[in-house]
Amino acid sequence: MRALKLAEYAFVLVAAVTVYRFVKVAVSAEQKRVCAPLCALGPAYAGTNRTAPDFDLPSLHGTRVRLSDYRGRVVVLNFWTRTCRPCREELPSLALLADSAEARGITVVTVATDDEPAQIEEVLRALLGRPAPFVVAHDPDGAVVTGRYGTRLYPETWVIDPHGVIRARFDGARDWSDPMVTELLSVSAERLRCGAGFASGLVTSGPRWACGEVTPTNQE
């Protein structure tokens, strides 16, 4: 009888260890899936505790653009100027992103820092061959772009989650039609469960192993 009891205890212990290992592997795989877009895109910044500064700027046509109006949606916020060649080069891919973004709960907002709205609109029409499919705000004094976000080099793009929290910042031009971007924005809509912090494209905190930097047993 005692031997039978010991065998039962051993079976339960083995089963518990097996389940624990299975769950641990499943959690690791899920974190790697969620972190994959950030790992691949290597943002200049990514964190989980900074709220994006709100702003109220005029659009090219005189209406108002308020960041807080987009709460509940993922916002791709792009700062640019018409004299910046990389800015002009990435605008068509931003337009492609915007074409399908609204239906997925994503809003693309761009802020141009040039003086004349008419010149901004002229550049957009020349580049896109149509009216811009994204929101275009106007900040000629840089009160928001430089004053609140600290941006001095263009283009610069911020990904903001539905709760208004900054999830990533990308310095320089990107291809916004890249499938990894779509994956990143989908994850952001779920409040980005990755939890990894990035600075200058490198993982600085959180589950670094999810980007293949260290093993799960050494994660912080």
TORBA-895797 format. One record per residue (C-alpha): residue number from 1; residue in one letter; y, x, z. Coordinates in steps of 0.2 Angstrom, whole numbers, m for minus. Last residue first. Example, Ala and Ser with C-alpha at 12.3 -4.5 7.8 and 13.67 -1.06 7.14 Angstrom:
2
<2 "S" <m5 68 36>>
<1 "A" <m22 62 39>>
This chain:
220
<220 "E" <201 76 m78>>
<219 "Q" <186 79 m89>>
<218 "N" <174 93 m85>>
<217 "T" <158 84 m86>>
<216 "P" <164 74 m101>>
<215 "T" <165 91 m111>>
<214 "V" <181 99 m116>>
<213 "E" <192 98 m132>>
<212 "G" <183 86 m142>>
<211 "C" <197 73 m143>>
<210 "A" <188 62 m131>>
<209 "W" <185 78 m121>>
<208 "R" <203 78 m117>>
<207 "P" <201 62 m106>>
<206 "G" <219 62 m98>>
<205 "S" <232 75 m100>>
<204 "T" <240 88 m112>>
<203 "V" <231 84 m128>>
<202 "L" <241 94 m142>>
<201 "G" <252 87 m156>>
<200 "S" <268 94 m148>>
<199 "A" <264 84 m132>>
<198 "F" <250 72 m130>>
<197 "G" <243 61 m116>>
<196 "A" <226 53 m116>>
<195 "G" <225 36 m109>>
<194 "C" <213 30 m123>>
<193 "R" <215 11 m118>>
<192 "L" <229 9 m130>>
<191 "R" <237 m8 m125>>
<190 "E" <226 m18 m136>>
<189 "A" <239 m19 m149>>
<188 "S" <240 m1 m148>>
<187 "V" <222 0 m154>>
<186 "S" <226 m10 m169>>
<185 "L" <241 1 m172>>
<184 "L" <230 17 m171>>
<183 "E" <217 10 m183>>
<182 "T" <230 5 m196>>
<181 "V" <237 23 m195>>
<180 "M" <220 30 m197>>
<179 "P" <218 21 m213>>
<178 "D" <233 31 m220>>
<177 "S" <246 19 m228>>
<176 "W" <259 26 m216>>
<175 "D" <258 43 m224>>
<174 "R" <269 53 m212>>
<173 "A" <286 62 m212>>
<172 "G" <292 72 m198>>
<171 "D" <291 69 m179>>
<170 "F" <278 56 m173>>
<169 "R" <280 47 m157>>
<168 "A" <266 38 m148>>
<167 "R" <263 24 m136>>
<166 "I" <280 19 m130>>
<165 "V" <279 4 m119>>
<164 "G" <287 m13 m124>>
<163 "H" <273 m24 m119>>
<162 "P" <267 m27 m136>>
<161 "D" <265 m8 m139>>
<160 "I" <278 4 m146>>
<159 "V" <274 17 m160>>
<158 "W" <289 28 m163>>
<157 "T" <294 37 m179>>
<156 "E" <305 51 m182>>
<155 "P" <312 56 m199>>
<154 "Y" <323 65 m196>>
<153 "L" <329 78 m183>>
<152 "R" <342 73 m169>>
<151 "T" <333 60 m160>>
<150 "G" <337 58 m141>>
<149 "Y" <331 40 m140>>
<148 "R" <345 32 m131>>
<147 "G" <361 42 m137>>
<146 "T" <353 50 m153>>
<145 "V" <345 35 m162>>
<144 "V" <354 22 m151>>
<143 "A" <372 28 m151>>
<142 "G" <369 37 m168>>
<141 "D" <387 32 m173>>
<140 "P" <381 25 m190>>
<139 "D" <367 14 m182>>
<138 "H" <362 1 m195>>
<137 "A" <346 m9 m194>>
<136 "V" <333 m12 m208>>
<135 "V" <318 m23 m204>>
<134 "F" <304 m21 m216>>
<133 "P" <299 m28 m234>>
<132 "A" <314 m18 m241>>
<131 "P" <321 m27 m257>>
<130 "R" <312 m21 m273>>
<129 "G" <310 m5 m283>>
<128 "L" <305 4 m267>>
<127 "L" <315 20 m269>>
<126 "A" <329 14 m279>>
<125 "R" <331 m2 m269>>
<124 "L" <330 7 m253>>
<123 "V" <344 20 m259>>
<122 "E" <355 6 m264>>
<121 "E" <353 m3 m248>>
<120 "I" <358 12 m238>>
<119 "Q" <373 15 m249>>
<118 "A" <379 m3 m246>>
<117 "P" <376 m1 m228>>
<116 "E" <389 13 m227>>
<115 "D" <390 26 m213>>
<114 "D" <372 32 m213>>
<113 "T" <361 32 m197>>
<112 "A" <347 21 m204>>
<111 "V" <336 12 m191>>
<110 "T" <319 5 m197>>
<109 "V" <309 m8 m190>>
<108 "V" <291 m12 m195>>
<107 "T" <283 m26 m185>>
<106 "I" <265 m28 m181>>
<105 "G" <255 m44 m176>>
<104 "R" <242 m42 m190>>
<103 "A" <250 m54 m202>>
<102 "E" <266 m45 m200>>
<101 "A" <259 m28 m204>>
<100 "S" <252 m32 m222>>
<99 "D" <267 m28 m233>>
<98 "A" <275 m18 m219>>
<97 "L" <262 m4 m221>>
<96 "L" <266 m3 m239>>
<95 "A" <284 m2 m236>>
<94 "L" <281 12 m223>>
<93 "S" <272 21 m237>>
<92 "P" <287 19 m249>>
<91 "L" <299 25 m235>>
<90 "E" <289 42 m233>>
<89 "E" <297 52 m247>>
<88 "R" <315 45 m243>>
<87 "C" <313 52 m225>>
<86 "P" <306 68 m231>>
<85 "R" <322 70 m242>>
<84 "C" <335 67 m228>>
<83 "T" <352 62 m235>>
<82 "R" <347 43 m234>>
<81 "T" <345 44 m215>>
<80 "W" <330 40 m205>>
<79 "F" <323 33 m188>>
<78 "N" <307 23 m189>>
<77 "L" <301 10 m176>>
<76 "V" <283 4 m178>>
<75 "V" <283 m11 m166>>
<74 "V" <267 m19 m160>>
<73 "R" <270 m37 m156>>
<72 "G" <272 m47 m140>>
<71 "R" <290 m41 m137>>
<70 "Y" <298 m41 m154>>
<69 "D" <315 m49 m149>>
<68 "S" <317 m34 m136>>
<67 "L" <320 m22 m150>>
<66 "R" <336 m32 m155>>
<65 "V" <342 m32 m173>>
<64 "R" <357 m43 m176>>
<63 "T" <363 m51 m192>>
<62 "G" <376 m43 m203>>
<61 "H" <367 m40 m219>>
<60 "L" <363 m22 m217>>
<59 "S" <356 m26 m199>>
<58 "P" <368 m24 m184>>
<57 "L" <361 m16 m169>>
<56 "D" <356 m22 m151>>
<55 "F" <345 m9 m142>>
<54 "D" <331 m8 m129>>
<53 "P" <325 8 m123>>
<52 "A" <306 10 m125>>
<51 "T" <297 9 m109>>
<50 "R" <288 25 m104>>
<49 "N" <272 26 m94>>
<48 "T" <257 27 m105>>
<47 "G" <260 43 m115>>
<46 "A" <260 50 m132>>
<45 "Y" <271 63 m140>>
<44 "A" <272 74 m155>>
<43 "P" <258 64 m162>>
<42 "G" <241 72 m168>>
<41 "L" <236 60 m181>>
<40 "A" <217 63 m179>>
<39 "C" <217 64 m160>>
<38 "L" <228 48 m159>>
<37 "P" <216 39 m171>>
<36 "A" <200 44 m162>>
<35 "C" <206 40 m145>>
<34 "V" <199 22 m145>>
<33 "R" <183 28 m153>>
<32 "K" <181 42 m141>>
<31 "Q" <184 31 m126>>
<30 "E" <171 19 m133>>
<29 "A" <158 33 m135>>
<28 "S" <161 40 m118>>
<27 "V" <159 22 m110>>
<26 "A" <143 20 m119>>
<25 "V" <136 37 m114>>
<24 "K" <141 33 m96>>
<23 "V" <133 16 m97>>
<22 "F" <117 23 m104>>
<21 "R" <117 37 m90>>
<20 "Y" <119 24 m77>>
<19 "V" <105 13 m84>>
<18 "T" <93 27 m85>>
<17 "V" <97 33 m67>>
<16 "A" <95 15 m60>>
<15 "A" <78 13 m70>>
<14 "V" <72 30 m63>>
<13 "L" <77 25 m45>>
<12 "V" <69 7 m47>>
<11 "F" <53 15 m54>>
<10 "A" <52 28 m39>>
<9 "Y" <55 14 m27>>
<8 "E" <40 4 m34>>
<7 "A" <29 20 m34>>
<6 "L" <33 23 m16>>
<5 "K" <29 5 m12>>
<4 "L" <12 7 m21>>
<3 "A" <8 23 m12>>
<2 "R" <12 14 5>>
<1 "M" <0 0 0>>
